[in-house]
Amino acid sequence: MIEKLFKKYQYIQKKIRNITYERYFFDIVDFRERLVGIIGARGIGKTTFLLQYLNTLDIEDEKKLYFSVDSIIGEEVTLFDIAETFSNIGGKVLVIDEIHKYKNFEIELKEIYDFLDVKVIFSGSSAIVLEHKKADLSRRAILYRVKGLSFREFLEIKLNKKFSNYNLQEILTSHISIAKEITKEIKPLQYFKEYLRVGYYPFYFETPDTYYLKLEETINAVVESDLPMLFNIEPSNIVKLKQLIHYICNSKPYELNLTSLAQKIGINRKTLYLYIHYLSLGDIFLRVLPSTKGDTIFSKPSKLYLNNTNLSFAYCENQEVGTLREQFFSNQVNDIKYSKIGDFLVNEKFIVEVGGKDKSFKQIKDIENSFVVADDIEVGFGNKIPLWLFGFLY
């Protein structure tokens, strides 16, 4: 079996040989750890990243190995068997892709960590964030939840230019000078609408003409395969997951009525909460919770979007510009909650109102640490910041 996996690894390496762009993951993952998990949506470049990482290692080819769980499904072999054989022949770095497809993977990862002298990097669906707790992997594994392309990364690939990223505090306090520096190089608004339509998943640059078809296939794989397998969803209820996506796609986030939604789909409220939770873990939904409640499965989201704007263009019959603006901001910014004053509360401190270029401070007038985030402006002023600039956070 190990020989077969090495042959597949060599073949796959050839396919990514010409991909030179490195995602932001390279700057945040600490590969000194013995057990590392890369968690994120399908299609955002996790596999390419893992293969690129192996290419950077200055060790013999036989001491590093990549395989996808798909390669061993149906075989009478375990993850531990493979890792042990690999270790016995001098292997040092083992990369396991699509690990969420392997039943009880967390138990075997724990055993590999405890008994073998092998470094393991694994990747899988975001739903793995819950599953890993079964065997208390949190004490052993360092998990990184990663995203699709930021606006900055999209520009770097499209224009073959390098741009710096900035943290939230830098953008809030120095947005004018940052925006002026960037606009010396490019006109960001020239590309921003394209990013909103097609810029989140890296495979756009491989096959732009069939992007939405491939995106639909990717999402269908999550809904029809990943989530039912992880959470024991009956095949007959998969259609209800798709109905839920459709309803959220075509409703305004601030008009969320869960009772009405449950009735339309034909499920009870408890099941609806679970499905929203599952689709959020699968990076299909993006929940914005109220500032007064914790993040639990049964916390009612104040606003509910599709995870990123590309999904809205792929699935929604119409795209409401106000929703797209909020959706982009919520996707790019971490630690965000709903605020009754303004649109969002960020980092438990900053009040943010999102709108068009003429958006005023009327709703957040005289409120400390408040900002207007405005679309269709290149450079802001005072506490009014261009929306596109939040695409430079990573």
N, C-alpha and C positions, 0 to 999 in steps of 0.2 A: 504493500500500500504506500509506503513512504517513497518508493521510487516513482510511482505514478504521480504523487503529489509534486515531487520535484520537477517532473517533466511538464506538468501543467503550469507550475510557477514560472519556469523558463519561457514557456510560450506566452503567458500573460505579460511578462516583463517586456517582451519585444513590442507588444501592442502599445505600451505607454512610453516607449523610448523617446518619442518626439515631443512629449508633453513636458515643457520646461517650467511653466508657471507654477509657483508654490503658493498654496493658500495660506491664509493667516494662521492656520493651525501650527505651522512650523515654528512660530514665534511664541506659542503658549504651552505646548506640550513638553513636559519634562520626561525625556526618555531614559533618565537615570533610574527611574522606578522599575521594579521587577514585574509589575502587573498594571497595565494601562488600558483604559477603555475609551474608545472614541465613539461617542453617541450622537446620532443626528439623522435627519430625514434621508430617505432614499434620494439618490441623484445629485447630492451636493458635493461629491468628490472624495468621499472617505476612502474608497478603494484605491484611487489614484494616489492619494496622499500616503497611504500605507506602503504602496509599492515604491514611491519616490523615496520614502524614508529608508527602506531596505537598500536602495541603490546608493544611499549616502554612507552606508556602513563600510568601513575599511576592514572587512574580514572576508575569509574565503567563502565562496558561493555555497558550499555544503554546510556552512554553519548558520545560514539564514534560510527561512522557508516561509512562504505565504500559501495559504489555502482558504477556500471558501467552504463553509459547512455544506453547501450544495454538493461538493465533490465527494462527501462521505455519507450522505443520506442514502439509506438502503444497504450500506456496507456494515458488516459485523465488526465494527471497530469503534472505539471510543476516543474522545479528545485526549484523555489521559494516555491511552495506548500510543497514539501518534506522538504526543509530547515525550513520552518515555523512550520510544524508539529513536526519536530525533536527538534526545539528550545522550543516549548511549553511543551514537555515532559522532558525538562531539558538537552537536548543534547548540547554538547560543541564543538566537533570536527567532521566536515563532510568532507569526502574525495569523490570526484567525478572523476571517471576515464573515459577516452575516450570522453571527453567533446566536442571535435570538431565535434562529430556526432549530437550534439543537435543544432538545428537552433536558432540563436540569443542568444546563451548562454551568450554572453558578457553583454547583457542588464539585464538578470536575476541575473548574478553574481554581477553586480553593485547594484541592488536592495537588494540583500541579505546582501551585505556589508553595505549599507546605513541604513537598517531598522531592521536587526536581530542581536542579540548578539551571533553569531556563527562563529567559525573559520572555513574557507573553504580552503582545499588544492585540487587543480584540476590538472589533467594531460591530455595531448593530443598530437596530431601530431604537428610537428614543424611548419606546415603551420599556426597554431594558432597565431604565432608571428605577422602576418599581421592582422588577423581577430580581435584581441583584441582592436585594435586602434579605431574601430567603436564607442565604447561607452567610450573611453578614460580610459580604465582599467589601463593604465600605471600609473595613479595617485593613484591607489588603490592597484593593484596587484604587487607583487614582482615575476618576472619571472626568472626561471633558465632553461637554455638550456643545456641539459645533453647529454653525448656521450655513446657509447658502451664501452666495456671493453678496458682499456689500456693494454699494454703489462705487466705492473706491476700487474694489477689486475688479468689478465690471469694467471700469474705465482703464485700469492697468492692462487688462487682457485685450480690450478692443483697440486701444490706442498705442499699446506697447510702450507705455510710460510708467514711471514709478511715482507714487504719491505717498506722503506720510499719513498715518492715521493719528487721531487725537482722542484723548479721553473726554468724558462728558464735561468735567470741570473746565478743561481748556476751551471747549467749544462755547460754553456758557459765558466765560469771562473774556475770551479773546477771539470771538467769531469774526469780527470785522477784519482784523489783520490776517487771520487764517484764510478767509474767503478771498481777500485781495491777492494773497499769495497764490492760491489755486487758480484764480481767474486770470492771472498773468500767463498761465500755461494753456488753459482750455476755457471754453464756454460751457459750464456744466449743464445749463438748462437745455443745451442742444442735444444732450444725451439722456437726460433724466427721464423723460417720458418713455423712451425706449427701454430703459432699465425697468421701469414699472411694469411694462408689458412682457418683457422676455429676459430680464437680466439676472434672475435669482439663481437659476440652476446652470452650472458650468456647461452642460451638454448642449446649450444653445449654440455655442461656438463650433461645435462639431457638425450639427445638422440643423441649421436655422430654419430651413424650409419645412421641416417636419417637427418643429419644437413642441407645438401643442399636442400633437399625436403622441410623442414620446412622454410628455408630461402627464397626459391622461393615463398612459400605460403604467407609469411610475406610481401614480396615486391609486390606480386600480389594484396594483400589487399590494399596497398597504391595506386597502379596505377589504379586498377579497382573500388575501393570504395572511399577511403579518398579524393584523389585529384579531381575526378569528382564531388563529393558532395560539396566540398568546393569552387570550382572554375567553377562550371557549365559547365564542359567539356562534350560534346556530347558523348554518348556511342560509336558511330561510330568512334570517334577519339582516343579511348583508344588504339587501335592497333597502332596508330602513336606514342603514348608515348612509347610503347614497341619497336617499330622500332628505335626510337631515342636512347633508352638505348642500343640496339644492335649495332648501328653504333658507338656510343661513346666507347663502350666496345672494339671494334675491330679497333680503330684508335689511333694513337699516339697523346698525348695531345698537342704537339707543331705543329701539322699539321691541326689544326682546321680551316675549311673553312665553314662558316655558310651559305653562298649562295649555295654552292654545296650540303650541308647537307639538306637544306630546299627543294631543288629540288628533292633529292632522296626520301624524305619522302612524298613529295606532299603537302607542306604547304608553306605559305609565311614567310618572315623573321620575321615579327612582331610576328606571332604565334609561330615561333620557339623560339624566345627570351622568350616568355611567358612560353612555355613548359619547357625550361631549368630552368627558375625561379621556376616553380612549383615543378619540380623534385629535385631541390636543397633544397627547403623548406621541401620536404618530405624525406630528407636525403638519396636520391638515387644518386644525383649528388653532386660533390664538385667543386665549381668554384674558380679559382685563377684569380683575376682581375689584370689589370695593375696598377702600382703604381701611375699613373698620373690621374686616374679617380675615381670618387666616386662609391659607390655600389648602382646602380639603376637597375630596371628590364631590361632596354635596354642597359646596359653596356656589351660590348662584352668581355667574359672571354678570357684571354690570354691562359689559359690552363683549360681543363675540364676533370675531372676524375669521375669514379664511387666513391661513398662516402668513401668506405673503401676497403681494399684488399680482404676481404672475398667475396664481391660482384663480384670482377673480377674473382675469381676462380669458383664462382657459375655460372656466365653468359658468360664469355668470352671463345672463342674457344682456344685462346692462351694467355699466360701471359708473357708480355715483362718485363724483370727484372728491367730495368731502370724505367719503368712506375710504377711498384710496389713500388720501393724505394721512388719515389717522392710522390706517393699516400699515403704511410704510413706517411711520414714526414708531408705532408699537412693536414692529418687527425688529427694528434696528437698535432700539434702546432697551436696556435691561432694567429690572426692578421698577416696573411701571404699574400703577394702579389707577382706578377711576377716581375722579375728584368731582364733587358737586360744584366746586368753584373752578371754572376752567374745564378742560377736557381730561387732563391726566395729572397724577401726582407721581413724581419721579424721585427715586431714592428717599422716599418719605420726607422730602424737603422742598422740592421745586414744583411750582404750579405751572402747567403748560397749556396754552390754548393754541390749537392748530387750525389754520385756515388759509385763505388766499392772500394775495399780495396786499389787499386793502383791509385785512383783518385789523381791528383796533384793539386797544387795551380796555375797552369799556367793561367787559365782564370780569377782568382781574385788576381793575384800577385800584391803586393804593395797597395792593397785597405784596408783602415782602417775598422775595425770591420767585417772582412770577415772570413768565416769558411768553411772547407770542412767537410761534414757529410758522413762518409764512411761505407758501408755495409761490413760484413764479417771480422770485427776486434773486439776483445773483449775490448781492452784498447787503447785509442788514444794517441796523443802526440801533444804538441803545440796547434795549432788551428784546428787540425784534430780530430773529435769527432765520436765515434761509433754511427751508425744509431739507433741501438736498444735502446740506452740510452734515446732517446726522447720518448720512451714508458713509461718513469717514471715521466712524467710531471703531471699526475693525478692518 
